[in-house]
Amino acid sequence: MSTAENLKAEGGPGGRPEGIAKGRFATLLRLLARRLGARPADDEARLRASSSELDRWTDRVLNAPTLEAVFAEG
């Protein structure tokens, strides 16, 4: 399989929606761990949310002082 085919299968540009969501989920977990030292095992079900929620939480990781602030409503 070529690199382009592999990226599409894993959710890269033009990839399947479930692959894209999986990539967003993995990115959010990685950022939470690096930025806040958190691995929210209890919240992993919540992290499997809509892409707009994943985007919002990923943006919040940049400035949130705590894990709770990342997931705060609003």
N, C-alpha and C positions, 0 to 999 in steps of 0.2 A: 504494500500500500504506500502511495506517495505521501509526502509530508502534507500536502494540501488536502488529500483525501482523509488523512488521519485527523487533521484539525477540524474538518467538517464533521467527522464522526464523533469527535469529542466536544463539539459545540463551538468551534471557532467561527469566524465570519461565514455565514451561509450554512452553518451547522443546524442540527436538529434542536428544537426548542428545549427538550429535556436535557440535552448536552450543554446548552447555554446556561440553563438554570443551575446545573451541577457545577459549572465553572464559577458562576457568581457566588454560589454557596461556599465553594472551596476558597475563593478569594476572601470572602468575609471572615471565615474561620481563621485564615492565615493572618489577616490584618488584626483581628481581635487578639490573637495570641502575641503578635509582635508589638502591638501598640499598648495593650492593656495587660498582657501576661495572662489573658483569660482564654480558657478553652471551655466554652459553655456547654458541656456534655448534656446537662439537663435541659438546655434550650435548643438542642439540635432539631427537635421536631418543629419548634416555632420558626427556626431559621429556614425551613423548607416552605417558604412563603412565596407570595407573588413577586414577580421581578421588580415591581415598583417599590415594594417594601425592602427587598434586598438592596436595591440601589440607595434608598434612603438611609438604611442602617450603615451601608458601606461608606457613604458620605460622612455620616456622624462619627465614625471611628476616628477620623482625622482630628477632631477637636474634643471629643467626649472625655471627661475626666474619669468616668467609671463605666462598667458594663451596663449598669442600670440606665445611664444617660443615653447609651446607644439605642436601647430599646424603649425609651420613654415614649408615651403617646404624644402625638401632635407634631 
